[in-house]
Amino acid sequence: MSRVTRVVLPERQSVFAYTAFTFYGMLFQAFRLTLCFVTFRLTPEVPPRPQLPK
């Protein structure tokens, strides 16, 4: 979050911008988690090795 440059805005507008920024950040995190989960689920599972008869 250090890359965000601070812009001097009126109080209400800055609060709105902060809320929207936080909301979009959470949305992005949820999107990344969902993407990782979907990718993980779509990868074919490695079939278990057939056990050799003793």
Secondary structure, DSSP 8 states (H G I E B T S, - for coil): -TT-------HHHHHHHHHHHHHHHHHHHHHHHHHHHHHHHHS-----------
